[in-house]
Amino acid sequence: MKIFCSGIGGIGLSAYAMHMKARGHTILGSDRARSPLTDSLEKEGVHVIDNQDGSALPDDVDLLVYSEAIPKTAPERVKAEKLGICQISYFQGVGELAQGKIVICICGTHGKSSTTAMTARLLMEAGKNPSVVVGTKMFELEGKNYRIGDPDLWVVEACEYRRSFLYLHPTIILLTNVDGDHFDAFSSLEEYHHAFEEFLAKLPKDGTLITHLQDPSIKKLVSTIPQTILDSDTQPLIELETPGEHMRKNAQLVLSLGQTMGIPVEKASSILRGYRGSWRRMEERGVIGNDILVVDDYAHHPIEIKATLAAMKEKYSDRRLVVVFQPHTHDRTLSFWDDFTQAFQNADVLILTDIYDARPDIEKGLVDIPKFLDAIKQESKIETINGTSLFNTKTMFPSLLKQHDLLLIMGAGNIARLADDVMKGI
């Protein structure tokens, strides 16, 4: 087929595109801007156009696959509708690829990408040959976010946004947590939990759920499911090359998976101890200037921010922690306002950039940035600075950063460019 991917620069859709290319399909696509992911795709022979006004979509396309960031009213989808081109979401596509196979799905509010990466590492190092779709770039995959392996064994990061994971057909589920997120798509925490109940119900009778039963929310959520449940909290908390209690908790899930896959716990522990993180997950980018360490991280939910800052303090207690945070969507910021204001207590200085407005078509309100900064200053007891644009934020560094600082660049939007520029000396 000739397949057009709308939003191909997305971390999930780009992985799907490469799986389909490996199966002999012709792949092309579009995104609103160039990125390291689109550059990687083009190196692999995928044609990427950096505009989405509809002109990039050829008339002879057999299938349009869209990311969840592309609404039905987007020009490419409207044009495809007029041309009678079949359209499916990225997760529909992955679900079709892996249907009828052994599918290990990793889901939860936080920790999905890291746990998926650990799972892939464990299975590969233990001599398995998994096909992988993961929401980060893995060192073990030479910087890729996918792996073309055994078509009958899949490791898939399963996202709950708009109930996307319901298109998947899990054999084993690793559930990290259910703290709540995406309240632009869910009306309440109860509805959010119900989506996970629906996903767990997709497990076959002989399927397995692996999760943290010491978590009260999870224990309540899974209390009635009939399938086998493994409590990962019975596993040891092993030290990894990447820091943080949250990472050690993720590794517990993967240790339990190892047992179900016949991998001895000693061997699994040894493999996981060597896990050193992945792209934009507390990623150490290098040292600049006067011994200033630059770390790049994807955290954009207050619980994720607290976990990352705690991990940085654990490993780098001797460094002043200067955080640059780009909030991801107005709705998320407003929904978790109180949690955000208290999330930065382990930082010394916070520079807040403009909101990354990923979904302007569905935002319900706008954040008052000065008010937000003042609330963070009061609740987290730290120095706060309004960085406004990424460019303006970057101009502050020469006068703000001191010898031996840790510069933590954090967020899920386009803030990764800031880390790239800093390391290039731009």
C-alpha positions as CSV (number, residue, x, y, z in Angstrom):
1,M,0.0,0.0,0.0
2,K,0.8,3.7,-0.2
3,I,0.4,5.0,3.3
4,F,0.3,8.6,4.4
5,C,1.0,9.4,8.1
6,S,-0.5,12.7,9.3
7,G,1.6,13.8,12.3
8,I,4.4,11.4,11.4
9,G,6.8,13.3,13.7
10,G,4.9,11.9,16.7
11,I,6.9,9.5,18.8
12,G,4.3,6.7,18.3
13,L,3.3,7.2,14.7
14,S,6.9,7.4,13.5
15,A,7.5,4.0,15.0
16,Y,4.4,2.6,13.3
17,A,5.6,4.1,10.0
18,M,8.9,2.2,10.2
19,H,7.2,-1.1,11.0
20,M,5.0,-0.6,8.0
21,K,7.9,0.3,5.8
22,A,9.7,-2.9,6.9
23,R,6.7,-4.8,5.6
24,G,7.2,-3.3,2.1
25,H,4.7,-0.5,2.1
26,T,5.5,3.0,0.7
27,I,5.4,5.5,3.5
28,L,5.2,9.3,3.4
29,G,3.8,11.8,5.8
30,S,3.6,15.3,7.2
31,D,4.2,17.2,10.4
32,R,3.9,20.9,11.4
33,A,7.7,21.2,11.9
34,R,11.0,19.4,11.4
35,S,12.4,17.5,14.3
36,P,15.1,14.9,15.1
37,L,12.4,12.2,14.5
38,T,11.4,13.5,11.1
39,D,15.1,13.8,10.2
40,S,15.6,10.1,11.2
41,L,12.6,9.1,9.1
42,E,14.0,10.8,6.0
43,K,17.4,9.1,6.5
44,E,15.4,5.8,6.4
45,G,13.8,6.8,3.1
46,V,10.5,8.2,4.3
47,H,9.4,11.4,2.6
48,V,8.3,14.0,5.1
49,I,6.6,17.3,4.3
50,D,6.6,20.1,6.9
51,N,3.2,21.6,6.3
52,Q,-0.3,20.2,6.9
53,D,-2.5,22.3,4.7
54,G,-3.6,19.3,2.7
55,S,-1.4,19.9,-0.3
56,A,1.1,17.1,0.7
57,L,-1.6,14.4,0.6
58,P,-1.5,12.7,-2.9
59,D,-4.7,11.5,-4.5
60,D,-3.5,7.9,-4.9
61,V,-2.9,7.2,-1.2
62,D,-4.5,3.9,0.0
63,L,-4.5,4.7,3.7
64,L,-4.2,7.7,5.9
65,V,-3.0,7.0,9.5
66,Y,-3.3,10.0,11.9
67,S,-1.9,10.7,15.3
68,E,-4.2,11.8,18.1
69,A,-3.0,15.3,17.7
70,I,-4.7,15.5,14.3
71,P,-8.4,16.4,14.6
72,K,-11.1,15.3,12.2
73,T,-11.3,18.9,10.9
74,A,-7.6,19.0,9.9
75,P,-7.1,19.8,6.2
76,E,-5.4,16.4,5.4
77,R,-8.2,14.4,7.0
78,V,-10.9,16.6,5.4
79,K,-9.2,16.0,2.0
80,A,-8.9,12.3,2.6
81,E,-12.6,12.1,3.4
82,K,-13.5,13.8,0.2
83,L,-11.2,11.5,-1.8
84,G,-12.7,8.4,-0.1
85,I,-9.3,7.4,1.4
86,C,-9.6,5.0,4.4
87,Q,-8.5,6.6,7.6
88,I,-7.4,5.0,10.9
89,S,-5.7,6.3,14.0
90,Y,-2.1,5.3,14.9
91,F,-3.3,2.9,17.6
92,Q,-5.8,1.3,15.3
93,G,-2.9,0.6,13.0
94,V,-0.7,-0.9,15.8
95,G,-3.7,-3.0,17.0
96,E,-4.1,-4.5,13.5
97,L,-0.4,-5.2,13.2
98,A,-0.2,-7.1,16.5
99,Q,-3.6,-8.7,16.6
100,G,-3.5,-12.4,17.4
101,K,0.1,-12.3,18.6
102,I,1.7,-12.2,22.1
103,V,1.3,-8.6,23.0
104,I,2.9,-7.1,26.2
105,C,1.3,-3.8,26.8
106,I,2.7,-1.2,29.2
107,C,0.1,1.3,30.4
108,G,-0.4,3.9,33.2
109,T,-0.4,7.6,33.9
110,H,3.4,7.8,34.3
111,G,6.4,5.7,33.6
112,K,5.1,4.0,30.4
113,S,8.0,4.8,28.2
114,S,10.7,3.9,30.7
115,T,9.0,0.7,31.7
116,T,8.5,-0.2,28.0
117,A,12.2,0.5,27.4
118,M,13.2,-1.7,30.3
119,T,10.9,-4.5,29.1
120,A,12.5,-4.4,25.6
121,R,16.0,-4.4,27.1
122,L,15.2,-7.4,29.3
123,L,13.7,-9.5,26.5
124,M,16.5,-8.6,24.0
125,E,19.3,-9.3,26.5
126,A,17.6,-12.6,27.6
127,G,17.7,-13.9,24.0
128,K,14.1,-13.1,23.0
129,N,13.4,-11.2,19.7
130,P,10.6,-8.7,20.4
131,S,9.0,-6.3,18.0
132,V,8.9,-2.9,19.8
133,V,6.8,0.3,19.7
134,V,8.0,2.7,22.4
135,G,7.4,6.4,23.2
136,T,11.1,7.3,23.5
137,K,14.3,6.6,21.7
138,M,16.3,3.8,23.3
139,F,20.1,3.6,23.6
140,E,19.7,-0.2,23.2
141,L,18.0,0.4,19.8
142,E,20.7,2.7,18.6
143,G,18.5,5.7,19.2
144,K,15.4,4.3,17.6
145,N,11.9,4.2,19.0
146,Y,11.0,0.9,17.3
147,R,12.4,-2.6,16.7
148,I,11.6,-5.0,13.9
149,G,11.7,-8.4,15.5
150,D,9.6,-11.5,15.8
151,P,6.1,-10.7,14.4
152,D,4.5,-12.9,17.0
153,L,6.0,-11.2,20.0
154,W,5.2,-7.5,20.6
155,V,6.1,-4.9,23.3
156,V,3.9,-1.9,23.0
157,E,3.5,1.3,25.0
158,A,-0.2,1.7,25.5
159,C,-1.6,5.2,25.9
160,E,-4.9,5.9,27.5
161,Y,-5.5,9.3,25.8
162,R,-8.9,9.2,24.2
163,R,-9.0,5.5,25.1
164,S,-6.5,4.8,22.3
165,F,-5.3,1.6,24.1
166,L,-8.6,0.0,23.5
167,Y,-7.5,-0.8,19.9
168,L,-4.8,-3.1,21.3
169,H,-5.2,-6.8,22.1
170,P,-3.0,-7.4,25.2
171,T,-1.8,-10.8,26.3
172,I,0.1,-9.4,29.3
173,I,-0.4,-5.9,30.8
174,L,2.1,-4.0,33.0
175,L,0.2,-1.2,34.8
176,T,2.4,1.4,36.4
177,N,-0.2,3.7,38.1
178,V,-3.5,5.4,37.6
179,D,-3.0,8.9,39.1
180,G,-5.1,10.6,36.4
181,D,-4.3,12.9,33.4
182,H,-5.7,14.0,30.1
183,F,-8.8,15.8,31.6
184,D,-9.4,17.3,28.2
185,A,-10.5,13.8,27.2
186,F,-11.8,12.5,30.5
187,S,-14.5,14.4,32.5
188,S,-13.3,13.0,35.9
189,L,-10.9,10.7,37.6
190,E,-13.7,8.1,37.8
191,E,-14.1,8.2,34.0
192,Y,-10.3,7.9,33.6
193,H,-10.2,4.8,35.8
194,H,-13.1,3.4,33.9
195,A,-11.0,3.5,30.7
196,F,-8.4,1.4,32.4
197,E,-11.1,-1.0,33.6
198,E,-12.2,-1.4,29.9
199,F,-8.6,-2.0,28.9
200,L,-8.0,-4.6,31.6
201,A,-11.2,-6.4,30.5
202,K,-9.5,-7.0,27.1
203,L,-7.1,-9.5,28.7
204,P,-7.9,-13.1,27.6
205,K,-8.9,-15.5,30.3
206,D,-5.3,-16.8,30.5
207,G,-3.9,-13.3,30.4
208,T,-1.7,-11.7,33.1
209,L,-1.8,-8.4,34.8
210,I,1.4,-7.2,36.5
211,T,1.0,-4.1,38.8
212,H,1.7,-2.5,42.2
213,L,-1.0,-3.8,44.6
214,Q,0.3,-1.6,47.4
215,D,-1.1,1.3,45.4
216,P,-4.7,1.8,46.9
217,S,-6.1,3.2,43.6
218,I,-4.8,0.2,41.7
219,K,-5.9,-2.3,44.3
220,K,-9.5,-1.0,44.0
221,L,-9.4,-0.8,40.2
222,V,-8.3,-4.5,39.8
223,S,-10.3,-6.0,42.7
224,T,-12.8,-7.8,40.4
225,I,-10.7,-8.9,37.4
226,P,-10.6,-12.7,37.1
227,Q,-7.2,-13.0,35.3
228,T,-3.9,-13.8,37.0
229,I,-2.5,-10.7,38.9
230,L,1.1,-10.5,39.9
231,D,2.0,-8.0,42.6
232,S,5.3,-6.4,41.5
233,D,5.7,-4.9,45.0
234,T,7.0,-8.3,46.1
235,Q,10.1,-7.8,43.9
236,P,13.3,-6.2,45.2
237,L,14.0,-2.5,44.5
238,I,17.2,-2.9,42.6
239,E,19.6,0.0,41.9
240,L,19.8,1.0,38.2
241,E,22.3,3.2,36.4
242,T,19.5,5.8,36.1
243,P,18.4,7.3,39.5
244,G,15.1,7.6,41.2
245,E,12.6,5.7,43.3
246,H,10.1,5.8,40.4
247,M,12.6,4.1,38.1
248,R,13.2,1.3,40.7
249,K,9.4,0.8,41.0
250,N,9.2,0.5,37.2
251,A,11.9,-2.1,37.3
252,Q,9.8,-4.2,39.8
253,L,7.1,-4.6,37.1
254,V,9.7,-5.8,34.6
255,L,11.2,-8.3,37.1
256,S,7.7,-9.8,37.5
257,L,7.4,-10.0,33.7
258,G,10.7,-11.8,33.6
259,Q,9.4,-14.5,35.8
260,T,6.3,-15.0,33.6
261,M,8.7,-15.3,30.6
262,G,10.9,-17.8,32.2
263,I,13.8,-15.5,32.9
264,P,15.6,-16.2,36.2
265,V,15.3,-13.3,38.6
266,E,19.1,-13.1,39.1
267,K,19.6,-12.8,35.3
268,A,16.7,-10.3,35.0
269,S,18.1,-8.2,37.8
270,S,21.6,-8.1,36.3
271,I,20.1,-7.0,32.9
272,L,18.0,-4.3,34.5
273,R,20.8,-2.9,36.7
274,G,22.5,-1.8,33.4
275,Y,19.5,0.2,32.4
276,R,20.8,3.8,31.9
277,G,17.6,5.5,30.8
278,S,16.4,6.7,27.4
279,W,15.8,9.8,25.3
280,R,14.4,12.7,27.4
281,R,14.0,10.6,30.5
282,M,16.5,12.3,32.9
283,E,18.9,12.2,29.9
284,E,22.3,13.6,30.7
285,R,23.2,15.7,27.6
286,G,26.6,16.8,28.8
287,V,28.6,19.5,30.5
288,I,28.8,23.1,29.3
289,G,30.7,26.2,30.5
290,N,31.9,26.2,34.0
291,D,31.0,22.5,34.9
292,I,27.3,23.0,34.3
293,L,25.5,19.7,33.8
294,V,22.6,19.7,31.3
295,V,19.8,17.2,31.8
296,D,16.8,16.9,29.5
297,D,13.5,15.4,30.7
298,Y,10.0,14.8,29.3
299,A,8.1,15.3,32.6
300,H,5.0,17.4,32.2
301,H,2.6,16.1,35.0
302,P,3.2,17.3,38.5
303,I,3.7,13.8,39.9
304,E,6.3,13.2,37.2
305,I,8.0,16.5,38.0
306,K,8.3,15.7,41.7
307,A,9.7,12.3,40.9
308,T,12.3,13.7,38.5
309,L,13.4,16.4,40.9
310,A,13.7,13.9,43.7
311,A,15.9,11.7,41.5
312,M,18.1,14.7,40.6
313,K,18.5,15.6,44.3
314,E,19.3,12.0,45.0
315,K,22.1,11.8,42.5
316,Y,23.3,15.4,42.4
317,S,22.8,16.8,45.9
318,D,25.9,19.0,45.6
319,R,24.6,21.0,42.6
320,R,22.2,23.9,42.5
321,L,19.2,22.8,40.6
322,V,18.0,25.3,37.9
323,V,14.8,24.1,36.2
324,V,13.4,25.3,32.9
325,F,9.8,24.0,32.6
326,Q,7.5,24.4,29.6
327,P,3.9,23.6,30.7
328,H,2.1,21.3,28.2
329,T,-1.4,22.7,27.4
330,H,-3.5,25.2,29.3
331,D,-6.1,22.5,30.3
332,R,-3.5,20.3,32.0
333,T,-2.0,23.3,33.8
334,L,-5.4,24.5,35.0
335,S,-6.6,20.9,36.0
336,F,-3.6,20.3,38.2
337,W,-3.0,23.9,39.3
338,D,-2.5,23.1,43.0
339,D,-0.3,20.1,42.3
340,F,1.9,22.0,40.0
341,T,2.4,24.9,42.4
342,Q,3.8,22.4,45.0
343,A,5.8,20.2,42.6
344,F,9.0,22.2,42.4
345,Q,10.1,22.1,46.1
346,N,13.3,20.3,45.2
347,A,14.4,23.0,42.7
348,D,16.4,26.1,43.6
349,V,15.3,28.2,40.7
350,L,12.5,27.8,38.2
351,I,12.3,29.5,34.8
352,L,8.8,29.0,33.4
353,T,8.3,29.4,29.6
354,D,5.2,30.1,27.7
355,I,2.6,27.3,27.6
356,Y,3.0,24.7,24.8
357,D,-0.4,24.8,23.3
358,A,-0.6,21.3,21.7
359,R,-4.4,21.2,21.3
360,P,-5.6,24.8,20.7
361,D,-8.8,23.4,19.1
362,I,-10.0,22.0,22.5
363,E,-8.5,24.2,25.2
364,K,-11.2,25.4,27.7
365,G,-9.2,28.2,29.3
366,L,-6.0,30.1,29.4
367,V,-3.3,30.2,32.1
368,D,-2.4,33.5,33.7
369,I,1.4,33.0,33.8
370,P,2.3,35.7,36.3
371,K,-0.3,34.4,38.7
372,F,0.9,30.8,38.1
373,L,4.5,31.8,38.8
374,D,3.5,33.6,42.0
375,A,1.6,30.6,43.2
376,I,4.6,28.3,42.6
377,K,6.9,30.8,44.4
378,Q,4.5,30.7,47.4
379,E,3.9,27.0,47.6
380,S,7.2,25.6,46.5
381,K,9.3,28.2,48.3
382,I,11.7,28.8,45.4
383,E,12.8,31.6,43.1
384,T,10.7,31.9,40.0
385,I,11.4,33.7,36.7
386,N,9.1,34.3,33.7
387,G,11.1,33.1,30.7
388,T,8.4,33.8,28.2
389,S,9.7,32.3,24.8
390,L,12.3,29.6,24.5
391,F,14.6,32.1,22.8
392,N,14.3,34.6,25.6
393,T,14.8,31.9,28.2
394,K,18.1,30.9,26.5
395,T,19.3,34.5,26.6
396,M,19.1,34.4,30.5
397,F,21.5,31.5,30.9
398,P,24.8,33.4,30.8
399,S,23.9,35.7,33.7
400,L,21.9,33.2,35.6
401,L,23.9,29.9,35.6
402,K,26.7,29.5,38.0
403,Q,29.6,27.1,38.3
404,H,28.6,23.5,39.1
405,D,24.9,24.1,38.5
406,L,22.5,21.4,37.2
407,L,20.4,22.8,34.4
408,L,17.2,20.6,34.1
409,I,15.2,21.3,30.9
410,M,11.8,19.8,31.3
411,G,8.5,19.4,29.3
412,A,6.7,17.5,26.6
413,G,6.5,20.2,24.0
414,N,9.2,21.7,21.7
415,I,11.4,22.5,24.7
416,A,13.8,19.6,23.6
417,R,15.1,22.1,21.0
418,L,16.4,24.3,23.9
419,A,18.6,21.4,25.2
420,D,19.9,20.9,21.7
421,D,20.7,24.6,21.3
422,V,22.4,24.7,24.7
423,M,24.6,21.8,23.9
424,K,25.5,23.2,20.4
425,G,26.4,26.5,22.0
426,I,23.8,28.3,20.0
